[in-house]
């Protein structure tokens, strides 16, 4: 799993940080998402998928192994 974020889409809601704090953080000055782990460990995959689902701006997605997108 590879996590991809588009900071320009982020609306600083913080749902990603609440779902997966080991993978996401927010910039101090404006709350925009910061990716801490581009390839998180497998045990965090569920948390990352929840963050993707909860992101109101659809600024986060995952690229699964073998996905050519």
WOBELZI-V818192 format. One record per run of one state. SS is the DSSP state (~ for helix, > for strand, _ for the rest). FROM is the first residue (numbers start at 1). LEN is the number of residues. Records with the same first field share a line. If there is no record, write none. Layout:
# WOBELZI-V818192
SS = FROM-LEN / FROM-LEN
This chain:
# WOBELZI-V818192
_ = 1-1 / 6-1 / 10-5 / 20-4 / 27-6 / 36-6 / 55-5 / 64-6
> = 2-4 / 24-3 / 33-3 / 60-4
~ = 7-3 / 15-5 / 42-13
